Amino acid sequence: MIRLRRLIQPRKAAFWLMLALNGLSTALVWIVQNRNLSPIASVIVAVFAIGNAVLGLRFAWHLLNAPAENEGPTPGPR
């Protein structure tokens, strides 16, 4: 539960990039499913959607592993 608090860090750019990329990938998937595109265009849009989702997950992983602003540094081994 404490780790999930690290995901919401509005003062970090990675948080906003994660939201934007995941929102864009959702919009791209909606376009592929609801518009009548040629097969090549569908593949191109789907590849962009998957790429955006992967980048968004990478930013989320970075936020989860970085200490939050209200937390101190994680203690290292002694």
Secondary structure as UniProt FT lines:
FT   HELIX           2..5
FT   TURN            6..7
FT   TURN            10..11
FT   HELIX           13..34
FT   HELIX           39..65
FT   TURN            69..70
//
